[in-house]
Amino acid sequence: MKGEGAYTGDDKKVIFCIITRLEEFKLKDIVNHYDENAFVAIGNVSEVKGGRFKKRDIH
């Protein structure tokens, strides 16, 4: 998605994803690998509908 820096107004790229609690550490590791200064916000989601969701082995 397209985003905008709140302070600078600069254009930003936003990645929004739904992951399991078990995938959280792996995602943080991947983000840190590519951009150690990335802004990451994590919140709880109580329900997800639609799309093509398949349970995948994360190990």
Secondary structure, 3 states (H helix, E strand, C coil): CEEECCCCCCEEECCCCCCCHHHHHHHHHHHHHHCCCCCCCCCCCCCCCCCCCCCCCCC
